[in-house]
Amino acid sequence: GNLEAAKDNFDQQLKTSEQDLQRLWTEWDSAADANDEKTQQAAQQKMVDLLNRRSYIRNLLRDVEEALKS
């Protein structure tokens, strides 16, 4: 049903965010190696935003899983 579709959607968003996070770490690391503080700070801010979004998605996923159990 709709809850199963929502669960699948949130699962996919978490997988995608994991790939995005790895890419941002690489970007941050490269900027650190190049002493490019501006790029490093931008990558860091994107990581913070992404981690916040992941927490939000995890909470939604938890709520959907609880609803599916009841």
VEXGUSE-974598 format. One record per residue: residue number from 1; residue in one letter; x, y, z of N, C-alpha, C in turn. Coordinates in Angstrom, 3 decimals. Example, Ala and Ser with C-alpha at 12.3 -4.5 7.8 and 13.67 -1.06 7.14 Angstrom:
// residues 2
<atom><seq>1</seq><type>A</type><n_c1>13.190</n_c1><n_c2>-5.690</n_c2><n_c3>7.800</n_c3><ca_c1>12.300</ca_c1><ca_c2>-4.500</ca_c2><ca_c3>7.800</ca_c3><c_c1>13.200</c_c1><c_c2>-3.300</c_c2><c_c3>7.800</c_c3></atom>
<atom><seq>2</seq><type>S</type><n_c1>12.850</n_c1><n_c2>-2.250</n_c2><n_c3>7.080</n_c3><ca_c1>13.670</ca_c1><ca_c2>-1.060</ca_c2><ca_c3>7.140</ca_c3><c_c1>12.900</c_c1><c_c2>0.030</c_c2><c_c3>7.870</c_c3></atom>
// end
This chain:
// residues 70
<atom><seq>1</seq><type>G</type><n_c1>0.809</n_c1><n_c2>-1.192</n_c2><n_c3>0.000</n_c3><ca_c1>0.000</ca_c1><ca_c2>0.000</ca_c2><ca_c3>0.000</ca_c3><c_c1>0.855</c_c1><c_c2>1.260</c_c2><c_c3>0.000</c_c3></atom>
<atom><seq>2</seq><type>N</type><n_c1>0.221</n_c1><n_c2>2.325</n_c2><n_c3>0.389</n_c3><ca_c1>0.904</ca_c1><ca_c2>3.619</ca_c2><ca_c3>0.411</ca_c3><c_c1>2.065</c_c1><c_c2>3.656</c_c2><c_c3>1.387</c_c3></atom>
<atom><seq>3</seq><type>L</type><n_c1>1.895</n_c1><n_c2>3.000</n_c2><n_c3>2.552</n_c3><ca_c1>2.981</ca_c1><ca_c2>2.996</ca_c2><ca_c3>3.537</ca_c3><c_c1>4.192</c_c1><c_c2>2.217</c_c2><c_c3>3.016</c_c3></atom>
<atom><seq>4</seq><type>E</type><n_c1>3.942</n_c1><n_c2>1.120</n_c2><n_c3>2.335</n_c3><ca_c1>5.053</ca_c1><ca_c2>0.336</ca_c2><ca_c3>1.756</ca_c3><c_c1>5.802</c_c1><c_c2>1.168</c_c2><c_c3>0.713</c_c3></atom>
<atom><seq>5</seq><type>A</type><n_c1>5.047</n_c1><n_c2>1.902</n_c2><n_c3>-0.100</n_c3><ca_c1>5.671</ca_c1><ca_c2>2.758</ca_c2><ca_c3>-1.115</ca_c3><c_c1>6.491</c_c1><c_c2>3.860</c_c2><c_c3>-0.449</c_c3></atom>
<atom><seq>6</seq><type>A</type><n_c1>5.966</n_c1><n_c2>4.428</n_c2><n_c3>0.630</n_c3><ca_c1>6.691</ca_c1><ca_c2>5.462</ca_c2><ca_c3>1.356</ca_c3><c_c1>7.979</c_c1><c_c2>4.891</c_c2><c_c3>1.945</c_c3></atom>
<atom><seq>7</seq><type>K</type><n_c1>7.893</n_c1><n_c2>3.689</n_c2><n_c3>2.512</n_c3><ca_c1>9.064</ca_c1><ca_c2>3.041</ca_c2><ca_c3>3.094</ca_c3><c_c1>10.140</c_c1><c_c2>2.823</c_c2><c_c3>2.024</c_c3></atom>
<atom><seq>8</seq><type>D</type><n_c1>9.728</n_c1><n_c2>2.306</n_c2><n_c3>0.880</n_c3><ca_c1>10.681</ca_c1><ca_c2>2.085</ca_c2><ca_c3>-0.221</ca_c3><c_c1>11.319</c_c1><c_c2>3.395</c_c2><c_c3>-0.667</c_c3></atom>
<atom><seq>9</seq><type>N</type><n_c1>10.511</n_c1><n_c2>4.440</n_c2><n_c3>-0.737</n_c3><ca_c1>11.003</ca_c1><ca_c2>5.750</ca_c2><ca_c3>-1.138</ca_c3><c_c1>12.040</c_c1><c_c2>6.271</c_c2><c_c3>-0.141</c_c3></atom>
<atom><seq>10</seq><type>F</type><n_c1>11.751</n_c1><n_c2>6.161</n_c2><n_c3>1.150</n_c3><ca_c1>12.690</ca_c1><ca_c2>6.634</ca_c2><ca_c3>2.168</ca_c3><c_c1>13.975</c_c1><c_c2>5.802</c_c2><c_c3>2.166</c_c3></atom>
<atom><seq>11</seq><type>D</type><n_c1>13.827</n_c1><n_c2>4.484</n_c2><n_c3>1.975</n_c3><ca_c1>15.009</ca_c1><ca_c2>3.616</ca_c2><ca_c3>1.882</ca_c3><c_c1>15.909</c_c1><c_c2>4.059</c_c2><c_c3>0.728</c_c3></atom>
<atom><seq>12</seq><type>Q</type><n_c1>15.299</n_c1><n_c2>4.351</n_c2><n_c3>-0.405</n_c3><ca_c1>16.064</ca_c1><ca_c2>4.787</ca_c2><ca_c3>-1.575</ca_c3><c_c1>16.734</c_c1><c_c2>6.131</c_c2><c_c3>-1.321</c_c3></atom>
<atom><seq>13</seq><type>Q</type><n_c1>16.030</n_c1><n_c2>7.036</n_c2><n_c3>-0.663</n_c3><ca_c1>16.613</ca_c1><ca_c2>8.343</ca_c2><ca_c3>-0.349</ca_c3><c_c1>17.833</c_c1><c_c2>8.193</c_c2><c_c3>0.560</c_c3></atom>
<atom><seq>14</seq><type>L</type><n_c1>17.773</n_c1><n_c2>7.256</n_c2><n_c3>1.516</n_c3><ca_c1>18.924</ca_c1><ca_c2>7.029</ca_c2><ca_c3>2.393</ca_c3><c_c1>20.114</c_c1><c_c2>6.479</c_c2><c_c3>1.611</c_c3></atom>
<atom><seq>15</seq><type>K</type><n_c1>19.850</n_c1><n_c2>5.549</n_c2><n_c3>0.688</n_c3><ca_c1>20.935</ca_c1><ca_c2>5.002</ca_c2><ca_c3>-0.132</ca_c3><c_c1>21.579</c_c1><c_c2>6.093</c_c2><c_c3>-0.983</c_c3></atom>
<atom><seq>16</seq><type>T</type><n_c1>20.759</n_c1><n_c2>6.927</n_c2><n_c3>-1.582</n_c3><ca_c1>21.267</ca_c1><ca_c2>8.026</ca_c2><ca_c3>-2.403</ca_c3><c_c1>22.067</c_c1><c_c2>9.003</c_c2><c_c3>-1.557</c_c3></atom>
<atom><seq>17</seq><type>S</type><n_c1>21.578</n_c1><n_c2>9.294</n_c2><n_c3>-0.353</n_c3><ca_c1>22.289</ca_c1><ca_c2>10.244</ca_c2><ca_c3>0.505</ca_c3><c_c1>23.636</c_c1><c_c2>9.681</c_c2><c_c3>0.942</c_c3></atom>
<atom><seq>18</seq><type>E</type><n_c1>23.730</n_c1><n_c2>8.366</n_c2><n_c3>1.083</n_c3><ca_c1>25.012</ca_c1><ca_c2>7.738</ca_c2><ca_c3>1.434</ca_c3><c_c1>26.038</c_c1><c_c2>7.977</c_c2><c_c3>0.319</c_c3></atom>
<atom><seq>19</seq><type>Q</type><n_c1>25.605</n_c1><n_c2>7.820</n_c2><n_c3>-0.922</n_c3><ca_c1>26.489</ca_c1><ca_c2>8.077</ca_c2><ca_c3>-2.071</ca_c3><c_c1>26.882</c_c1><c_c2>9.549</c_c2><c_c3>-2.129</c_c3></atom>
<atom><seq>20</seq><type>D</type><n_c1>25.916</n_c1><n_c2>10.430</n_c2><n_c3>-1.872</n_c3><ca_c1>26.189</ca_c1><ca_c2>11.866</ca_c2><ca_c3>-1.875</ca_c3><c_c1>27.197</c_c1><c_c2>12.224</c_c2><c_c3>-0.785</c_c3></atom>
<atom><seq>21</seq><type>L</type><n_c1>27.043</n_c1><n_c2>11.593</n_c2><n_c3>0.383</n_c3><ca_c1>27.948</ca_c1><ca_c2>11.868</ca_c2><ca_c3>1.492</ca_c3><c_c1>29.374</c_c1><c_c2>11.433</c_c2><c_c3>1.151</c_c3></atom>
<atom><seq>22</seq><type>Q</type><n_c1>29.526</n_c1><n_c2>10.284</n_c2><n_c3>0.528</n_c3><ca_c1>30.858</ca_c1><ca_c2>9.814</ca_c2><ca_c3>0.122</ca_c3><c_c1>31.486</c_c1><c_c2>10.787</c_c2><c_c3>-0.884</c_c3></atom>
<atom><seq>23</seq><type>R</type><n_c1>30.677</n_c1><n_c2>11.270</n_c2><n_c3>-1.805</n_c3><ca_c1>31.170</ca_c1><ca_c2>12.221</ca_c2><ca_c3>-2.804</ca_c3><c_c1>31.618</c_c1><c_c2>13.524</c_c2><c_c3>-2.133</c_c3></atom>
<atom><seq>24</seq><type>L</type><n_c1>30.837</n_c1><n_c2>13.989</n_c2><n_c3>-1.170</n_c3><ca_c1>31.188</ca_c1><ca_c2>15.220</ca_c2><ca_c3>-0.459</ca_c3><c_c1>32.444</c_c1><c_c2>15.059</c_c2><c_c3>0.384</c_c3></atom>
<atom><seq>25</seq><type>W</type><n_c1>32.622</n_c1><n_c2>13.876</n_c2><n_c3>0.989</n_c3><ca_c1>33.862</ca_c1><ca_c2>13.628</ca_c2><ca_c3>1.741</ca_c3><c_c1>35.063</c_c1><c_c2>13.720</c_c2><c_c3>0.814</c_c3></atom>
<atom><seq>26</seq><type>T</type><n_c1>34.940</n_c1><n_c2>13.148</n_c2><n_c3>-0.373</n_c3><ca_c1>36.025</ca_c1><ca_c2>13.200</ca_c2><ca_c3>-1.350</ca_c3><c_c1>36.301</c_c1><c_c2>14.645</c_c2><c_c3>-1.745</c_c3></atom>
<atom><seq>27</seq><type>E</type><n_c1>35.231</n_c1><n_c2>15.408</n_c2><n_c3>-1.967</n_c3><ca_c1>35.363</ca_c1><ca_c2>16.828</ca_c2><ca_c3>-2.326</ca_c3><c_c1>36.058</c_c1><c_c2>17.597</c_c2><c_c3>-1.200</c_c3></atom>
<atom><seq>28</seq><type>W</type><n_c1>35.634</n_c1><n_c2>17.345</n_c2><n_c3>0.045</n_c3><ca_c1>36.221</ca_c1><ca_c2>18.016</ca_c2><ca_c3>1.212</ca_c3><c_c1>37.700</c_c1><c_c2>17.655</c_c2><c_c3>1.346</c_c3></atom>
<atom><seq>29</seq><type>D</type><n_c1>37.998</n_c1><n_c2>16.370</n_c2><n_c3>1.184</n_c3><ca_c1>39.369</ca_c1><ca_c2>15.871</ca_c2><ca_c3>1.312</ca_c3><c_c1>40.282</c_c1><c_c2>16.478</c_c2><c_c3>0.247</c_c3></atom>
<atom><seq>30</seq><type>S</type><n_c1>39.804</n_c1><n_c2>16.528</n_c2><n_c3>-0.978</n_c3><ca_c1>40.592</ca_c1><ca_c2>17.121</ca_c2><ca_c3>-2.068</ca_c3><c_c1>40.852</c_c1><c_c2>18.596</c_c2><c_c3>-1.805</c_c3></atom>
<atom><seq>31</seq><type>A</type><n_c1>39.830</n_c1><n_c2>19.297</n_c2><n_c3>-1.312</n_c3><ca_c1>39.985</ca_c1><ca_c2>20.712</ca_c2><ca_c3>-1.001</ca_c3><c_c1>40.976</c_c1><c_c2>20.901</c_c2><c_c3>0.147</c_c3></atom>
<atom><seq>32</seq><type>A</type><n_c1>40.949</n_c1><n_c2>19.990</n_c2><n_c3>1.121</n_c3><ca_c1>41.893</ca_c1><ca_c2>20.061</ca_c2><ca_c3>2.241</ca_c3><c_c1>43.323</c_c1><c_c2>19.869</c_c2><c_c3>1.727</c_c3></atom>
<atom><seq>33</seq><type>D</type><n_c1>43.507</n_c1><n_c2>18.907</n_c2><n_c3>0.849</n_c3><ca_c1>44.838</ca_c1><ca_c2>18.650</ca_c2><ca_c3>0.274</ca_c3><c_c1>45.341</c_c1><c_c2>19.854</c_c2><c_c3>-0.502</c_c3></atom>
<atom><seq>34</seq><type>A</type><n_c1>44.413</n_c1><n_c2>20.578</n_c2><n_c3>-1.131</n_c3><ca_c1>44.782</ca_c1><ca_c2>21.725</ca_c2><ca_c3>-1.962</ca_c3><c_c1>44.803</c_c1><c_c2>23.033</c_c2><c_c3>-1.153</c_c3></atom>
<atom><seq>35</seq><type>N</type><n_c1>44.564</n_c1><n_c2>22.921</n_c2><n_c3>0.152</n_c3><ca_c1>44.453</ca_c1><ca_c2>24.115</ca_c2><ca_c3>1.009</ca_c3><c_c1>43.432</c_c1><c_c2>25.115</c_c2><c_c3>0.477</c_c3></atom>
<atom><seq>36</seq><type>D</type><n_c1>42.340</n_c1><n_c2>24.594</n_c2><n_c3>-0.085</n_c3><ca_c1>41.257</ca_c1><ca_c2>25.422</ca_c2><ca_c3>-0.634</ca_c3><c_c1>40.157</c_c1><c_c2>25.518</c_c2><c_c3>0.422</c_c3></atom>
<atom><seq>37</seq><type>E</type><n_c1>40.319</n_c1><n_c2>26.507</n_c2><n_c3>1.312</n_c3><ca_c1>39.402</ca_c1><ca_c2>26.614</ca_c2><ca_c3>2.446</ca_c3><c_c1>37.965</c_c1><c_c2>26.898</c_c2><c_c3>2.027</c_c3></atom>
<atom><seq>38</seq><type>K</type><n_c1>37.806</n_c1><n_c2>27.710</n_c2><n_c3>1.006</n_c3><ca_c1>36.452</ca_c1><ca_c2>28.076</ca_c2><ca_c3>0.561</ca_c3><c_c1>35.685</c_c1><c_c2>26.834</c_c2><c_c3>0.086</c_c3></atom>
<atom><seq>39</seq><type>T</type><n_c1>36.319</n_c1><n_c2>26.020</n_c2><n_c3>-0.746</n_c3><ca_c1>35.673</ca_c1><ca_c2>24.797</ca_c2><ca_c3>-1.237</ca_c3><c_c1>35.456</c_c1><c_c2>23.812</c_c2><c_c3>-0.102</c_c3></atom>
<atom><seq>40</seq><type>Q</type><n_c1>36.427</n_c1><n_c2>23.756</n_c2><n_c3>0.803</n_c3><ca_c1>36.322</ca_c1><ca_c2>22.851</ca_c2><ca_c3>1.946</ca_c3><c_c1>35.136</c_c1><c_c2>23.241</c_c2><c_c3>2.832</c_c3></atom>
<atom><seq>41</seq><type>Q</type><n_c1>34.986</n_c1><n_c2>24.524</n_c2><n_c3>3.099</n_c3><ca_c1>33.867</ca_c1><ca_c2>24.983</ca_c2><ca_c3>3.929</ca_c3><c_c1>32.527</c_c1><c_c2>24.738</c_c2><c_c3>3.240</c_c3></atom>
<atom><seq>42</seq><type>A</type><n_c1>32.491</n_c1><n_c2>24.934</n_c2><n_c3>1.929</n_c3><ca_c1>31.252</ca_c1><ca_c2>24.692</ca_c2><ca_c3>1.180</ca_c3><c_c1>30.874</c_c1><c_c2>23.208</c_c2><c_c3>1.250</c_c3></atom>
<atom><seq>43</seq><type>A</type><n_c1>31.868</n_c1><n_c2>22.334</n_c2><n_c3>1.080</n_c3><ca_c1>31.610</ca_c1><ca_c2>20.895</ca_c2><ca_c3>1.154</ca_c3><c_c1>31.150</c_c1><c_c2>20.512</c_c2><c_c3>2.561</c_c3></atom>
<atom><seq>44</seq><type>Q</type><n_c1>31.770</n_c1><n_c2>21.120</n_c2><n_c3>3.561</n_c3><ca_c1>31.395</ca_c1><ca_c2>20.834</ca_c2><ca_c3>4.942</ca_c3><c_c1>29.944</c_c1><c_c2>21.243</c_c2><c_c3>5.199</c_c3></atom>
<atom><seq>45</seq><type>Q</type><n_c1>29.547</n_c1><n_c2>22.416</n_c2><n_c3>4.717</n_c3><ca_c1>28.165</ca_c1><ca_c2>22.866</ca_c2><ca_c3>4.918</ca_c3><c_c1>27.187</c_c1><c_c2>21.924</c_c2><c_c3>4.212</c_c3></atom>
<atom><seq>46</seq><type>K</type><n_c1>27.558</n_c1><n_c2>21.462</n_c2><n_c3>3.014</n_c3><ca_c1>26.693</ca_c1><ca_c2>20.515</ca_c2><ca_c3>2.294</ca_c3><c_c1>26.565</c_c1><c_c2>19.211</c_c2><c_c3>3.073</c_c3></atom>
<atom><seq>47</seq><type>M</type><n_c1>27.674</n_c1><n_c2>18.770</n_c2><n_c3>3.720</n_c3><ca_c1>27.623</ca_c1><ca_c2>17.549</ca_c2><ca_c3>4.521</ca_c3><c_c1>26.712</c_c1><c_c2>17.727</c_c2><c_c3>5.725</c_c3></atom>
<atom><seq>48</seq><type>V</type><n_c1>26.794</n_c1><n_c2>18.867</n_c2><n_c3>6.389</n_c3><ca_c1>25.930</ca_c1><ca_c2>19.140</ca_c2><ca_c3>7.542</ca_c3><c_c1>24.461</c_c1><c_c2>19.102</c_c2><c_c3>7.107</c_c3></atom>
<atom><seq>49</seq><type>D</type><n_c1>24.163</n_c1><n_c2>19.772</n_c2><n_c3>5.995</n_c3><ca_c1>22.786</ca_c1><ca_c2>19.780</ca_c2><ca_c3>5.481</ca_c3><c_c1>22.325</c_c1><c_c2>18.360</c_c2><c_c3>5.152</c_c3></atom>
<atom><seq>50</seq><type>L</type><n_c1>23.204</n_c1><n_c2>17.592</n_c2><n_c3>4.520</n_c3><ca_c1>22.866</ca_c1><ca_c2>16.222</ca_c2><ca_c3>4.130</ca_c3><c_c1>22.633</c_c1><c_c2>15.347</c_c2><c_c3>5.361</c_c3></atom>
<atom><seq>51</seq><type>L</type><n_c1>23.479</n_c1><n_c2>15.480</n_c2><n_c3>6.363</n_c3><ca_c1>23.306</ca_c1><ca_c2>14.691</ca_c2><ca_c3>7.589</ca_c3><c_c1>22.007</c_c1><c_c2>15.060</c_c2><c_c3>8.298</c_c3></atom>
<atom><seq>52</seq><type>N</type><n_c1>21.647</n_c1><n_c2>16.335</n_c2><n_c3>8.292</n_c3><ca_c1>20.370</ca_c1><ca_c2>16.750</ca_c2><ca_c3>8.866</ca_c3><c_c1>19.202</c_c1><c_c2>16.135</c_c2><c_c3>8.099</c_c3></atom>
<atom><seq>53</seq><type>R</type><n_c1>19.304</n_c1><n_c2>16.140</n_c2><n_c3>6.776</n_c3><ca_c1>18.249</ca_c1><ca_c2>15.553</ca_c2><ca_c3>5.947</ca_c3><c_c1>18.142</c_c1><c_c2>14.051</c_c2><c_c3>6.203</c_c3></atom>
<atom><seq>54</seq><type>R</type><n_c1>19.296</n_c1><n_c2>13.386</n_c2><n_c3>6.344</n_c3><ca_c1>19.286</ca_c1><ca_c2>11.943</ca_c2><ca_c3>6.620</ca_c3><c_c1>18.601</c_c1><c_c2>11.639</c_c2><c_c3>7.949</c_c3></atom>
<atom><seq>55</seq><type>S</type><n_c1>18.849</n_c1><n_c2>12.461</n_c2><n_c3>8.961</n_c3><ca_c1>18.191</ca_c1><ca_c2>12.261</ca_c2><ca_c3>10.267</ca_c3><c_c1>16.680</c_c1><c_c2>12.394</c_c2><c_c3>10.121</c_c3></atom>
<atom><seq>56</seq><type>Y</type><n_c1>16.264</n_c1><n_c2>13.392</n_c2><n_c3>9.362</n_c3><ca_c1>14.838</ca_c1><ca_c2>13.608</ca_c2><ca_c3>9.128</ca_c3><c_c1>14.220</c_c1><c_c2>12.402</c_c2><c_c3>8.414</c_c3></atom>
<atom><seq>57</seq><type>I</type><n_c1>14.896</n_c1><n_c2>11.909</n_c2><n_c3>7.384</n_c3><ca_c1>14.385</ca_c1><ca_c2>10.755</ca_c2><ca_c3>6.627</ca_c3><c_c1>14.336</c_c1><c_c2>9.519</c_c2><c_c3>7.523</c_c3></atom>
<atom><seq>58</seq><type>R</type><n_c1>15.389</n_c1><n_c2>9.311</n_c2><n_c3>8.329</n_c3><ca_c1>15.396</ca_c1><ca_c2>8.158</ca_c2><ca_c3>9.246</ca_c3><c_c1>14.199</c_c1><c_c2>8.214</c_c2><c_c3>10.206</c_c3></atom>
<atom><seq>59</seq><type>N</type><n_c1>13.882</n_c1><n_c2>9.403</n_c2><n_c3>10.703</n_c3><ca_c1>12.732</ca_c1><ca_c2>9.544</ca_c2><ca_c3>11.598</ca_c3><c_c1>11.428</c_c1><c_c2>9.219</c_c2><c_c3>10.881</c_c3></atom>
<atom><seq>60</seq><type>L</type><n_c1>11.305</n_c1><n_c2>9.698</n_c2><n_c3>9.648</n_c3><ca_c1>10.110</ca_c1><ca_c2>9.375</ca_c2><ca_c3>8.856</ca_c3><c_c1>10.013</c_c1><c_c2>7.869</c_c2><c_c3>8.623</c_c3></atom>
<atom><seq>61</seq><type>L</type><n_c1>11.143</n_c1><n_c2>7.272</n_c2><n_c3>8.300</n_c3><ca_c1>11.192</ca_c1><ca_c2>5.827</ca_c2><ca_c3>8.046</ca_c3><c_c1>10.784</c_c1><c_c2>5.051</c_c2><c_c3>9.299</c_c3></atom>
<atom><seq>62</seq><type>R</type><n_c1>11.290</n_c1><n_c2>5.478</n_c2><n_c3>10.452</n_c3><ca_c1>10.934</ca_c1><ca_c2>4.832</ca_c2><ca_c3>11.718</ca_c3><c_c1>9.425</c_c1><c_c2>4.923</c_c2><c_c3>11.948</c_c3></atom>
<atom><seq>63</seq><type>D</type><n_c1>8.849</n_c1><n_c2>6.098</n_c2><n_c3>11.686</n_c3><ca_c1>7.412</ca_c1><ca_c2>6.278</ca_c2><ca_c3>11.878</ca_c3><c_c1>6.615</c_c1><c_c2>5.380</c_c2><c_c3>10.941</c_c3></atom>
<atom><seq>64</seq><type>V</type><n_c1>7.055</n_c1><n_c2>5.271</n_c2><n_c3>9.702</n_c3><ca_c1>6.350</ca_c1><ca_c2>4.412</ca_c2><ca_c3>8.733</ca_c3><c_c1>6.463</c_c1><c_c2>2.953</c_c2><c_c3>9.161</c_c3></atom>
<atom><seq>65</seq><type>E</type><n_c1>7.645</n_c1><n_c2>2.537</n_c2><n_c3>9.598</n_c3><ca_c1>7.812</ca_c1><ca_c2>1.143</ca_c2><ca_c3>10.034</ca_c3><c_c1>6.940</c_c1><c_c2>0.832</c_c2><c_c3>11.242</c_c3></atom>
<atom><seq>66</seq><type>E</type><n_c1>6.820</n_c1><n_c2>1.774</n_c2><n_c3>12.172</n_c3><ca_c1>5.941</ca_c1><ca_c2>1.584</ca_c2><ca_c3>13.327</ca_c3><c_c1>4.492</c_c1><c_c2>1.464</c_c2><c_c3>12.894</c_c3></atom>
<atom><seq>67</seq><type>A</type><n_c1>4.091</n_c1><n_c2>2.284</n_c2><n_c3>11.925</n_c3><ca_c1>2.713</ca_c1><ca_c2>2.245</ca_c2><ca_c3>11.425</ca_c3><c_c1>2.429</c_c1><c_c2>0.913</c_c2><c_c3>10.723</c_c3></atom>
<atom><seq>68</seq><type>L</type><n_c1>3.430</n_c1><n_c2>0.383</n_c2><n_c3>10.037</n_c3><ca_c1>3.245</ca_c1><ca_c2>-0.888</ca_c2><ca_c3>9.337</ca_c3><c_c1>3.088</c_c1><c_c2>-2.047</c_c2><c_c3>10.318</c_c3></atom>
<atom><seq>69</seq><type>K</type><n_c1>3.693</n_c1><n_c2>-1.938</n_c2><n_c3>11.487</n_c3><ca_c1>3.599</ca_c1><ca_c2>-3.005</ca_c2><ca_c3>12.500</ca_c3><c_c1>2.244</c_c1><c_c2>-3.031</c_c2><c_c3>13.162</c_c3></atom>
<atom><seq>70</seq><type>S</type><n_c1>1.583</n_c1><n_c2>-1.880</n_c2><n_c3>13.218</n_c3><ca_c1>0.302</ca_c1><ca_c2>-1.817</ca_c2><ca_c3>13.956</ca_c3><c_c1>-0.888</c_c1><c_c2>-2.238</c_c2><c_c3>13.117</c_c3></atom>
// end
